[in-house]
Amino acid sequence: MAYASGLFEKNFIEYASYVIRDRAIPDIEDGFKPVQRRIIHTLIEMDDGRFHKVANVVGQVMKYHPHGDASIYEALVNLANNDLFIDHQGNFGNELTGDGAAAGRYIECRLLPIAKKLLYSPEITQYVDSYDGRNKEPVVFPAKIPVVLIQGVSGIAVGMKTDILPHNFIEVLDAEIAALHGEIVPLYPDFPTGGIVDVSGYDDGRGFVTVRARLDTSDPKKIVITELPYGVTSEQMIASIEDADKRGKLHIAKITDYTTDKANIEIALQRNTYNNDIVDALYAYTKCENKISVNPLVIQDELPRIVPISEQVAYHANHLVDVLTAELNVERAHLEDKLHARTLERIFIEERIYKRIETKKTAEDVVKAVYAGFKPFTEELYRPIDDEDVERLLKIPIRRISLFDIEKNRKDIEEINAAIAQVDHNLANIVEYAEGFLTEIRDAVDKERWKRHSEIGTFQALDAKSVAVRNLELRYDEASGYIGTALKTGEVLMKVSPYDKVFYMRKDGTYRVMNVSEKEFIGTEGLFYWALADKEELAKVIFTVIYKEKESKFYFINRFTINAFTTNKLYSILPKGNYKLVKLVTFPSAIITAKYKTGYGYRVLEETFRFSDFAVRKSPQSVGYKLITKALAGLTLRQTKDASTSKDAEPTLFDDAQGDGDDQS
């Protein structure tokens, strides 16, 4: 068992690591998942300026990607629809309607020139063997911009997932230019489908955004959806609206979808319904509002790591400097080789060193003659001559020697020296050179294509509860003890929505807060009070309870408000012990008249008390004030309009203790 457990753990870790690094999570350096990188690498190999059948490209990519053509085809279509590195023609699907792309044999693609400019630099790229060892593929491209921020990415690995939203190309370049100088420019998502995005919870790419559809409400009897939230198709939008209409949340007469390359969903409203009545409901009950969580997980230094957006931009600013430095060094080395070759060629021909080999009988003597011929000119050489140089000189045809132009050679050398000087200048001012590179890219891109599509705004997120219509009848059937919105019998208590909470107090002094339900048993004791469970409104209601202790026969009074509660917990207004509820009212002011029994030696046989004599407490869970300790003949309660006087008293509401045998002392 121990061996099996260890084997399982080892295999699981290997599988998880493979999925994370080689399937689902993009690398921070070039922003690609492996399948995307292999597609771009294949298109670079196939690039001849002409379009290629997608089916052909997929087949070529399979030399590098061992997971079948379906995943390659889907990834290629998604890359092409980003319009960043791949040009395409044919039906590549519609992001707005959700329609899929045509089969690979019907559509075509090719690499855009900007792809090579931003990604391709083979002399500084590390290559490894493909899965079958027959080909070489890049580990990562030395990308000069944060590709993953522009394209966005979503991927699920073992125990982790990545969600990075697309950003505006020009804004990303501007942020990278600022990062070259140590400045931080905040970046926010920009969706190709447009919409209005609230970024208050974005948290540098680690939080969430809320996206809303753009609505045209110029016609009061019609609403037109002109831009969809990111990730929502017109079909999904219409389905969500129809569902809300069936549930009675909206009042829609007809929906018509005119979406093509732009969103256009027309919602006709029912009679006596206007667009300002249902806009909030559209955001609350349909996909007109979409909350998107983000998680900027990338592979960095061969490990998965959450890297905030600003850190990714800063990383790529430093990475750009490193890549351009490496490319300039490679360019300088090529120029040095070219300068060395031109110098050798000039000396070889101008000093007639080629004449020394005419009388040599062996190849070894020929090479020695060339070396000997260059000895007097060692100081003119850029570096020492080697066998490769000699071989190249000996291959110069006699026609080229006879037509050799010394002045042109010297001019070429001057141009090469000038180019080397320019490279040295760029290396010495690498940050300015990097900024110039990015500025050149920014100025060259299509401004119309890369203008911001999503409007950044702030709005209060609406939930279904906040705009719910209270159109359900909440009934209570005392005979059966059930309460709910699905009852057909009993008393209608109030109109509610499915998201409301209801406070009720029974006649026995117990109370509870419950969620609105279709049918729930609460008892047959009868209801004394009910209301929506709004704490602020409920705290304004003053409950007054009169109860007596069964052993001492003493009467108590308690006046209280209810300021706190836990949903579905049953409370009692009576304290713990052997108590009996006598009267429960919600009068703000009243007069209590107590009449005592004769024969007990009482000097005073009648007393009055006012509600104002007793303080209002913030909780019913406490013993009340002692009200009466004498043998009681009768108890009368009269509500008053003014707590300070008995004028304008209401009629007597109840008499207690008449004929109540347990009041005998």
Backbone hydrogen bonds, N-H to C=O, Kabsch-Sander energy under -0.5 kcal/mol:
donor,donor_aa,acceptor,acceptor_aa,energy
5,S,1,M,-2.9
6,G,2,A,-2.4
7,L,3,Y,-2.4
8,F,4,A,-2.5
9,E,5,S,-2.4
10,K,6,G,-2.4
11,N,7,L,-2.7
12,F,8,F,-2.7
13,I,9,E,-2.4
14,E,10,K,-2.2
15,Y,11,N,-2.5
16,A,12,F,-3.1
17,S,13,I,-2.6
18,Y,14,E,-2.1
19,V,15,Y,-2.6
20,I,16,A,-2.5
21,R,17,S,-2.5
22,D,18,Y,-2.9
23,R,19,V,-1.0
24,A,19,V,-2.6
25,I,20,I,-1.2
27,D,32,F,-1.8
28,I,299,I,-2.6
31,G,27,D,-2.5
37,R,33,K,-2.4
38,R,34,P,-2.3
39,I,35,V,-1.6
40,I,36,Q,-2.2
41,H,37,R,-2.5
42,T,38,R,-2.2
43,L,39,I,-2.4
44,I,40,I,-2.1
45,E,41,H,-1.9
46,M,42,T,-2.3
47,D,43,L,-0.9
52,H,109,C,-2.9
54,V,104,G,-0.6
54,V,107,I,-2.7
55,A,104,G,-1.8
57,V,53,K,-2.3
58,V,54,V,-2.9
59,G,55,A,-2.0
60,Q,56,N,-2.1
61,V,57,V,-2.5
62,M,58,V,-1.4
63,K,60,Q,-1.5
64,Y,61,V,-2.5
65,H,61,V,-2.1
72,I,68,G,-0.9
73,Y,69,D,-2.9
74,E,70,A,-2.3
75,A,71,S,-2.1
76,L,72,I,-2.5
77,V,73,Y,-2.3
78,N,74,E,-2.2
79,L,75,A,-2.4
80,A,76,L,-2.6
81,N,77,V,-2.2
82,N,78,N,-0.7
82,N,79,L,-0.8
83,D,80,A,-1.5
84,L,79,L,-0.6
87,D,110,R,-2.6
89,Q,108,E,-2.1
92,F,90,G,-1.0
94,N,99,D,-2.2
98,G,94,N,-2.3
99,D,94,N,-0.5
102,A,91,N,-2.8
106,Y,103,A,-2.3
107,I,103,A,-0.7
108,E,89,Q,-2.3
109,C,52,H,-2.4
110,R,87,D,-2.2
112,L,85,F,-2.9
115,A,112,L,-1.7
116,K,112,L,-0.7
117,K,113,P,-1.6
118,L,114,I,-2.0
119,L,115,A,-2.4
120,Y,115,A,-0.6
120,Y,116,K,-0.9
121,S,119,L,-0.6
124,I,121,S,-1.8
125,T,122,P,-0.8
128,V,137,E,-2.9
130,S,135,N,-2.9
133,G,130,S,-1.6
137,E,128,V,-2.8
139,V,126,Q,-2.7
143,A,141,F,-2.2
144,K,118,L,-1.6
147,V,145,I,-1.8
149,L,146,P,-1.1
150,I,146,P,-1.1
150,I,147,V,-0.6
151,Q,147,V,-2.6
152,G,148,V,-1.8
153,V,164,I,-2.5
155,G,162,T,-2.3
157,A,155,G,-0.5
157,A,160,M,-2.8
159,G,157,A,-0.8
162,T,155,G,-2.9
163,D,295,N,-2.3
164,I,153,V,-2.9
167,H,149,L,-1.6
168,N,188,Y,-0.5
172,V,168,N,-2.4
173,L,169,F,-2.2
174,D,170,I,-2.3
175,A,171,E,-2.2
176,E,172,V,-2.3
177,I,173,L,-2.4
178,A,174,D,-2.2
179,A,175,A,-2.1
180,L,176,E,-1.5
181,H,177,I,-0.6
181,H,178,A,-1.2
182,G,179,A,-1.8
183,E,178,A,-2.5
185,V,183,E,-0.5
190,D,166,P,-2.4
194,G,191,F,-1.9
196,I,212,R,-2.5
197,V,455,E,-2.9
198,D,210,T,-3.2
199,V,197,V,-0.7
199,V,457,G,-0.5
202,Y,199,V,-1.9
205,G,202,Y,-0.6
206,R,202,Y,-0.9
206,R,203,D,-1.2
207,G,202,Y,-2.3
208,F,201,G,-2.3
209,V,292,I,-2.3
210,T,198,D,-1.8
211,V,209,V,-0.5
211,V,290,N,-3.0
212,R,196,I,-3.1
213,A,288,C,-2.8
214,R,227,E,-1.7
215,L,213,A,-0.6
216,D,224,V,-3.2
217,T,215,L,-0.7
222,K,219,D,-2.0
223,I,267,I,-2.3
224,V,216,D,-1.9
225,I,223,I,-0.5
225,I,265,I,-2.9
226,T,214,R,-2.4
226,T,224,V,-0.8
227,E,214,R,-1.1
228,L,193,T,-0.6
232,V,229,P,-1.9
233,T,231,G,-0.5
234,S,96,L,-3.0
237,M,233,T,-2.5
238,I,234,S,-2.5
239,A,235,E,-2.2
240,S,236,Q,-2.1
241,I,237,M,-2.0
242,E,238,I,-2.6
243,D,239,A,-2.1
244,A,240,S,-2.0
245,D,241,I,-2.1
246,K,242,E,-2.2
247,R,243,D,-1.6
248,G,245,D,-1.4
249,K,244,A,-2.5
250,L,244,A,-0.8
253,A,268,A,-2.9
254,K,268,A,-1.5
256,T,266,E,-2.7
258,Y,256,T,-0.7
258,Y,264,N,-3.3
260,T,262,K,-1.8
263,A,226,T,-0.5
265,I,225,I,-1.8
266,E,256,T,-3.1
266,E,264,N,-0.6
267,I,223,I,-3.3
267,I,265,I,-0.5
268,A,254,K,-3.1
268,A,266,E,-0.6
269,L,221,K,-1.7
270,Q,251,H,-1.9
273,T,270,Q,-1.6
275,N,220,P,-2.4
277,D,274,Y,-2.3
278,I,274,Y,-0.6
278,I,275,N,-1.1
279,V,275,N,-1.3
282,L,278,I,-2.4
283,Y,279,V,-1.8
284,A,280,D,-2.0
285,Y,281,A,-3.0
286,T,282,L,-1.5
288,C,282,L,-0.8
289,E,286,T,-1.0
290,N,211,V,-3.1
292,I,209,V,-3.1
292,I,290,N,-0.5
293,S,291,K,-0.5
294,V,207,G,-2.5
295,N,163,D,-2.5
297,L,295,N,-2.5
298,V,296,P,-0.5
298,V,305,R,-2.5
299,I,26,P,-2.7
300,Q,298,V,-0.6
300,Q,303,L,-3.1
303,L,300,Q,-1.3
305,R,298,V,-2.9
307,V,296,P,-2.7
307,V,305,R,-0.7
309,I,204,D,-2.4
312,Q,308,P,-2.1
313,V,309,I,-2.2
314,A,310,S,-2.3
315,Y,311,E,-2.7
316,H,312,Q,-2.2
317,A,313,V,-1.9
318,N,314,A,-2.0
319,H,315,Y,-2.7
320,L,316,H,-2.7
321,V,317,A,-1.6
322,D,318,N,-2.0
323,V,319,H,-2.8
324,L,320,L,-2.9
325,T,321,V,-2.2
326,A,322,D,-2.4
327,E,323,V,-2.7
328,L,324,L,-2.5
329,N,325,T,-2.3
330,V,326,A,-2.2
331,E,327,E,-2.6
332,R,328,L,-2.6
333,A,329,N,-2.2
334,H,330,V,-2.2
335,L,331,E,-2.3
336,E,332,R,-2.5
337,D,333,A,-2.3
338,K,334,H,-2.4
339,L,335,L,-2.9
340,H,336,E,-2.7
341,A,337,D,-2.4
342,R,338,K,-2.5
343,T,339,L,-2.3
344,L,340,H,-2.5
345,E,341,A,-2.5
346,R,342,R,-2.3
347,I,343,T,-2.5
348,F,344,L,-3.0
349,I,345,E,-1.9
350,E,346,R,-3.4
351,E,347,I,-2.1
352,R,349,I,-1.1
353,I,348,F,-1.1
354,Y,348,F,-1.3
355,K,352,R,-1.2
356,R,353,I,-1.4
357,I,354,Y,-0.8
358,E,355,K,-1.1
360,K,357,I,-0.7
366,V,362,T,-1.9
367,V,363,A,-2.2
368,K,364,E,-2.2
369,A,365,D,-2.2
370,V,366,V,-1.9
371,Y,367,V,-2.4
372,A,368,K,-2.6
373,G,369,A,-2.1
374,F,370,V,-1.4
375,K,371,Y,-0.7
375,K,372,A,-0.7
377,F,374,F,-1.3
378,T,375,K,-1.4
380,E,377,F,-1.2
381,L,377,F,-0.7
381,L,378,T,-1.0
390,V,386,D,-2.1
391,E,387,D,-2.6
392,R,388,E,-2.0
393,L,389,D,-2.3
394,L,390,V,-2.3
395,K,391,E,-0.7
395,K,392,R,-0.6
396,I,393,L,-1.5
401,I,397,P,-1.6
402,S,398,I,-2.3
403,L,399,R,-1.5
404,F,401,I,-1.1
406,I,404,F,-0.7
409,N,405,D,-2.0
410,R,406,I,-2.4
411,K,407,E,-2.2
412,D,408,K,-2.5
413,I,409,N,-2.2
414,E,410,R,-2.1
415,E,411,K,-2.3
416,I,412,D,-2.4
417,N,413,I,-2.7
418,A,414,E,-2.2
419,A,415,E,-2.3
420,I,416,I,-2.5
421,A,417,N,-2.2
422,Q,418,A,-2.1
423,V,419,A,-2.4
424,D,420,I,-2.6
425,H,421,A,-2.1
426,N,422,Q,-2.6
427,L,423,V,-2.5
428,A,424,D,-2.0
429,N,425,H,-1.4
430,I,427,L,-0.9
433,Y,429,N,-2.2
434,A,430,I,-2.6
435,E,431,V,-2.4
436,G,432,E,-2.4
437,F,433,Y,-2.1
438,L,434,A,-2.3
439,T,435,E,-2.5
440,E,436,G,-2.2
441,I,437,F,-2.0
442,R,438,L,-2.7
443,D,439,T,-2.6
444,A,440,E,-1.3
445,V,441,I,-1.2
447,K,445,V,-0.7
450,W,446,D,-2.0
451,K,448,E,-0.9
455,E,195,G,-2.3
457,G,197,V,-2.4
457,G,455,E,-0.6
461,A,459,F,-0.5
467,V,463,D,-0.9
468,A,465,K,-0.8
471,N,469,V,-1.7
472,L,496,V,-2.4
474,L,472,L,-0.6
474,L,494,M,-2.8
475,R,473,E,-0.7
475,R,484,G,-2.4
476,Y,491,E,-2.3
477,D,482,Y,-2.8
478,E,476,Y,-0.8
481,G,477,D,-2.8
482,Y,477,D,-0.8
483,I,520,E,-2.7
484,G,475,R,-2.1
485,T,517,S,-1.6
486,A,518,E,-2.3
491,E,476,Y,-2.2
493,L,474,L,-3.4
493,L,491,E,-0.7
494,M,474,L,-1.0
496,V,472,L,-2.9
500,D,497,S,-1.6
502,V,514,M,-3.1
503,F,531,A,-3.5
504,Y,512,R,-2.2
505,M,529,Y,-3.2
506,R,510,T,-3.1
507,K,526,G,-2.2
509,G,506,R,-1.8
511,Y,571,Y,-2.1
512,R,504,Y,-2.1
514,M,502,V,-2.5
516,V,500,D,-2.1
520,E,483,I,-2.4
522,I,481,G,-3.3
523,G,481,G,-1.2
528,F,505,M,-3.2
529,Y,505,M,-1.9
531,A,503,F,-2.4
533,A,501,K,-2.9
534,D,532,L,-2.4
535,K,533,A,-0.7
538,L,534,D,-3.3
539,A,535,K,-1.9
540,K,537,E,-1.2
541,V,538,L,-1.4
543,F,541,V,-0.6
543,F,560,F,-2.9
544,T,585,V,-3.0
545,V,558,N,-2.6
546,I,583,K,-3.1
547,Y,556,F,-2.0
548,K,580,K,-2.4
549,E,554,F,-2.5
550,K,548,K,-0.5
550,K,578,N,-2.1
553,K,549,E,-2.0
555,Y,628,I,-2.8
556,F,547,Y,-3.6
557,I,625,Y,-2.7
558,N,545,V,-2.2
559,R,615,A,-0.5
560,F,543,F,-2.4
561,T,617,R,-1.9
562,I,538,L,-0.5
563,N,561,T,-0.7
563,N,618,K,-0.7
568,N,513,V,-4.0
569,K,566,T,-1.9
571,Y,511,Y,-3.1
573,I,509,G,-2.5
579,Y,577,G,-1.3
580,K,548,K,-2.6
582,V,546,I,-2.9
583,K,546,I,-2.3
585,V,544,T,-2.7
591,I,638,R,-3.1
592,I,609,F,-3.5
593,T,591,I,-0.5
593,T,636,T,-3.3
594,A,592,I,-0.5
594,A,607,E,-3.2
595,K,634,G,-2.9
596,Y,605,L,-2.5
597,K,631,A,-1.8
600,Y,597,K,-0.5
605,L,603,R,-0.6
607,E,594,A,-2.3
609,F,592,I,-2.5
611,F,590,A,-2.1
613,D,610,R,-1.8
614,F,611,F,-2.0
617,R,559,R,-3.2
617,R,615,A,-0.6
622,S,620,P,-2.3
625,Y,557,I,-2.8
627,L,555,Y,-3.3
628,I,555,Y,-1.2
633,A,595,K,-3.4
634,G,595,K,-2.0
635,L,656,D,-1.1
636,T,593,T,-3.0
637,L,654,F,-0.9
638,R,591,I,-2.8
640,T,589,S,-1.6
641,K,647,K,-0.6
645,T,642,D,-1.5
649,A,646,S,-0.8
650,E,639,Q,-2.9
653,L,637,L,-1.9
656,D,635,L,-1.5
659,G,657,A,-0.7
660,D,657,A,-1.3
661,G,659,G,-1.0
663,D,660,D,-2.0
664,Q,661,G,-1.5
